[in-house]
Amino acid sequence: MSESEHQLIFARSIARQAGFDEGRVDVDAVLRSLNAHYEFEKSRLLTAAREPEYNVLRHRNDLFDAEQLIYLADPTLHLLTNDVGFNRAKESLQGNRIHVVQPDRQRGASRAEETIRNILNVAGTAY
């Protein structure tokens, strides 16, 4: 399947789930707004297709993870996690707002605050 066909299916699927007329969906707008979600899902599908022993049950949390990336459609939001699986979306248009940090950087109020302040400083967001 070509990349453009895959993108069309993705955009129409999103429109259908949102109750929008999938025949009128703006594929480019969906891909811009949900680029991290798209790249994450594409990576997941490619991995499953390449690995004959791919265990869907072992990766059942991926659906929840992918849905978290939908929030990045709001350009003011960031995702802070210690789940390295989100690195699958780091090359997306929204990848600069996905922050995968070591778990110890989130333990304790002062470390968590420092981590968040660093993210906001890099993003140029006032706090």
N, C-alpha and C positions, 0 to 999 in steps of 0.2 A: 504494500500500500504506500502511496506517495505521502510525503509530509503534508501537502495541502489537503489530501483526502482525510488524513488523520485529524488535522486541525478542524476541518468541517464537521466531522463526526463529533469531536469534542465539543465544539461550540453549540451544535444542535442538541447534544445531550444536556448541556448546561441549561440551555433555553427551555427544553422540555421539563427538566426538573424544577425550573423556576415558574412554570406555567405560562411561558412566553411562546409565541408562534415561532417554531423553529425554522420555518421557511423565510422568516423576516429577520433572522439573527444577523448581526454584524460580526462576522468571524474575526476580523482584525481587532475590533473593540474588545471582544471576549478574550482573545489571546493576550492583549495588552493588560487588561485588568486582572486576569487570572493566570498570568504567565508562570509564576512559581508553581501553582497547582498543576498546570499543564505539563511543565517539565518534570515534576515529581512523578506524575502518573505515567508519562512516556518512559521515563527511566525504569519505573517499576515493571511496566509491560515488556520492555526490551530485555530486562534481566530475566523475567519469567520465561520468555520465549527462547532465550539462549541456554538456559539451564534446565536440562531434562529432569533433574531431580528437585526442581524448585518446589518447596513445601509451602503451599498457600496458608496453611494453619499457623506456621511459624511466623508469617508476615501479616497476620490478620489485623494487627494494629495500624498497618499502613493506610487503611481507608480513613481511620480517624485522623491520622497525621496529615493526609492529603487535604482533608476538610479544614484543618487549621489554617492551611495556606490560603484559603479563600478570603480570610480576613485581610490579607495584604492587598486586596483590591482597594482598600482605603489607604491612600498614600501616606497617611499620618501614623499608621500602625507599624510596629516591629514585632518580630517573633523572637523570643528569648527562650532557649532550650538547651539541654545537654544531650539531646538525642542526635547522634551523628548521622542518622538516616536522613535528616533534613538537608544534609550536604548535597543530596541529589538535586536540589533546587537552587544551589548557590550560584550557578551560572545563569539563572533566569534574570529577567529584567528587574525583579524584585529581590534578587539575591543579596543586595547590600543591606536589606532590612531583615535578613535571617541571621541570627546570632547564635551560633553553637559554641557554648562555653563549657569548660570543665565543671563538673558538679561542685567542686569546692569553691568555685567563684560565686555560687548561689547560696552557700551555707552561711547562715548568720546574717543579721540585718546590715551590718557595716559592709561586709563583702558584697552582698546583693546590691546595696545602694551604690557602692563604688562601680560595680559592673554596669548598672543601669546608667549612672552618670557618664561613664565612658562612652557608652553607646549613644547617648543623647548628644554628647559633645562632638563626636565624630559626625553625627547626623546634622549638627548645627541647630539642634532644637533647644529652645530656651526651657529652663526648668526652675 
